[in-house]
Amino acid sequence: MRKILNDLLNLFFPKLCMICQTPLTGGEEHICLTCLCDLPHTGYDFLKENPATYLFAGKVPVYRAAAFLHYEKGGHVQQLIHSLKYHDNREIGFRLGRMAGLRYQKAILSDRPDLLLPVPLHPKKRKQRGYNQSEWIARGLNTLLKLPIDTTSLRRTKETETQTHKQTYDRWLNMQNIFSVVDREVLAGKHILLIDDVITTGSTIGACAEALLTIPGVRVSVLAIAMA
């Protein structure tokens, strides 16, 4: 009976691909197979140096870094990220996280992190949005990695102004000392995998890493869904 009702709903109110707006067929969720195949993958290897790791060179000693997709203004990836961040579509974060997990699972687990740490939002921003998009990405990723997700050990203590129109150097300055570690002993000696939605200049993740790297024995790696 439930299947019949779902079929009737899909007949009169079909679910559409978030990118091309064509009706989704059986087994497709959020994005049709054609659009999935057309997503602009970076091809970055999590085990080697790549443009994501170069962003942090000479600024903060990130152990490894990778981004799954290319982010371009007006492109399909921007459309997905905006839906995740501004239109309460947390399920797309879960789906993108799982897709990244399928791509990087073997590389990540070859030097297994101790935990996943989604980049935290300021409490005011989280309350407005109702969720942290990076946490939903981590949840999707973790369907494959099976690692603890830590949402309490790092907090954002300052609400910064928009970064959109700032140059790279100004962005890094704007993000100085805005994160603090809640319990240093919990993270001591850990290999932490930071999770975020988009890397632009690396200033936000760099500020997270700087706070975490003040803890003895910590290593920080980075995985983002996209890189501008």
Backbone hydrogen bonds, N-H to C=O, Kabsch-Sander energy under -0.5 kcal/mol:
donor,donor_aa,acceptor,acceptor_aa,energy
5,L,1,M,-2.3
6,N,2,R,-2.4
7,D,3,K,-2.6
8,L,4,I,-2.2
9,L,5,L,-2.5
10,N,6,N,-2.6
11,L,7,D,-1.6
12,F,8,L,-2.0
13,F,9,L,-3.3
17,C,22,T,-2.9
18,M,30,H,-3.2
21,Q,17,C,-1.6
24,L,15,K,-3.3
28,E,25,T,-2.2
29,E,31,I,-0.5
31,I,29,E,-2.8
36,L,32,C,-2.4
37,C,33,L,-2.2
38,D,34,T,-1.1
39,L,35,C,-0.6
39,L,36,L,-1.0
41,H,39,L,-1.6
42,T,68,F,-2.0
46,F,44,Y,-0.5
48,K,45,D,-1.3
53,T,50,N,-0.6
54,Y,50,N,-2.0
55,L,51,P,-1.0
56,F,53,T,-1.1
57,A,53,T,-0.7
57,A,54,Y,-0.7
59,K,56,F,-2.4
60,V,56,F,-2.2
62,V,60,V,-2.2
63,Y,220,V,-3.3
66,A,222,V,-1.4
68,F,224,A,-1.9
69,L,225,I,-2.2
70,H,40,P,-3.0
71,Y,227,M,-2.4
72,E,70,H,-0.6
75,G,72,E,-2.4
78,Q,72,E,-0.5
79,Q,75,G,-1.7
80,L,76,H,-2.1
81,I,77,V,-2.7
82,H,78,Q,-2.7
83,S,79,Q,-1.7
84,L,80,L,-2.1
85,K,81,I,-2.6
86,Y,82,H,-2.8
87,H,82,H,-0.5
87,H,83,S,-1.1
89,N,83,S,-1.7
90,R,88,D,-1.0
92,I,89,N,-1.1
93,G,89,N,-0.7
94,F,90,R,-1.7
95,R,91,E,-2.4
96,L,92,I,-2.7
97,G,93,G,-2.4
98,R,94,F,-2.1
99,M,95,R,-2.2
100,A,96,L,-2.4
101,G,97,G,-2.1
102,L,98,R,-2.2
103,R,99,M,-1.5
104,Y,100,A,-2.5
105,Q,101,G,-1.9
108,I,104,Y,-2.9
109,L,105,Q,-2.5
110,S,106,K,-0.9
111,D,107,A,-0.5
111,D,108,I,-1.2
112,R,109,L,-0.8
114,D,191,H,-3.0
115,L,191,H,-1.1
116,L,148,P,-3.0
117,L,193,L,-2.7
119,V,195,I,-2.8
125,K,122,H,-0.5
126,R,122,H,-2.7
127,K,123,P,-2.2
128,Q,124,K,-2.0
129,R,125,K,-2.6
130,G,126,R,-3.2
133,Q,131,Y,-0.6
135,E,132,N,-0.8
136,W,132,N,-1.3
137,I,133,Q,-1.7
138,A,134,S,-2.2
139,R,135,E,-2.0
140,G,136,W,-1.8
141,L,137,I,-2.5
142,N,138,A,-2.2
143,T,139,R,-0.5
143,T,140,G,-1.2
144,L,141,L,-1.5
145,L,141,L,-1.5
146,K,142,N,-1.6
150,D,116,L,-3.1
150,D,148,P,-0.6
151,T,149,I,-0.7
155,R,180,S,-2.6
156,R,121,L,-0.5
157,T,155,R,-0.6
157,T,178,I,-2.8
158,K,178,I,-1.0
160,T,158,K,-0.8
166,K,163,Q,-1.9
171,R,167,Q,-2.3
172,W,168,T,-2.0
173,L,169,Y,-2.1
174,N,170,D,-2.5
175,M,171,R,-1.1
175,M,172,W,-0.6
176,Q,173,L,-1.4
178,I,175,M,-1.0
180,S,155,R,-2.5
182,V,153,S,-3.1
183,D,153,S,-0.5
187,L,183,D,-0.8
187,L,184,R,-0.5
188,A,184,R,-1.2
189,G,216,P,-2.1
190,K,187,L,-2.2
192,I,190,K,-0.7
192,I,219,R,-3.2
193,L,115,L,-2.3
194,L,192,I,-0.7
194,L,221,S,-3.1
195,I,117,L,-1.8
196,D,223,L,-1.6
199,I,226,A,-2.4
200,T,198,V,-0.6
206,G,202,G,-2.6
207,A,203,S,-2.0
208,C,204,T,-2.0
209,A,205,I,-2.9
210,E,206,G,-2.4
211,A,207,A,-1.8
212,L,208,C,-2.2
213,L,209,A,-2.8
214,T,211,A,-0.9
215,I,212,L,-1.8
218,V,215,I,-1.6
219,R,190,K,-2.3
221,S,192,I,-3.1
222,V,64,R,-2.1
223,L,194,L,-2.6
224,A,66,A,-2.1
225,I,196,D,-1.4
226,A,197,D,-2.0
227,M,69,L,-1.9
228,A,199,I,-2.9
